[in-house]
Amino acid sequence: MPRPSQTSQPRLAPGCRWGTHGEQQVVLFPEGMIRVQGTAQNILELCDGQRTVEEIVVTLSGRYGAGDPAKIAEDVSSFLEALQRKRIVDYE
């Protein structure tokens, strides 16, 4: 599966949704669930199918001002690619 491009618009895959497990935020998917915290949660919350990867990176760069935008872009792309392989995130 290809990495997302800067113009990809990631979103939760069909069958996936936000939920809670106890007091923790999780993403529920047909095979189970994953806990999301910190930066992972921040990235997934921005994956609404409207924002592009580039817009997500810009938003995160603003939140984490000291971060290198190129490093943030690389981390976001790697994270989304891994979640797409698990069928948790879709993008075109």
Secondary structure, 3 states (H helix, E strand, C coil): CCCCCCCCCCEECCCCEEEEECCEEEEEECCEEEECCHHHHHHHHHCECCCCHHHHHHHHHHHCCCCCHHHHHHHHHHHHHHHHHCCCEECC
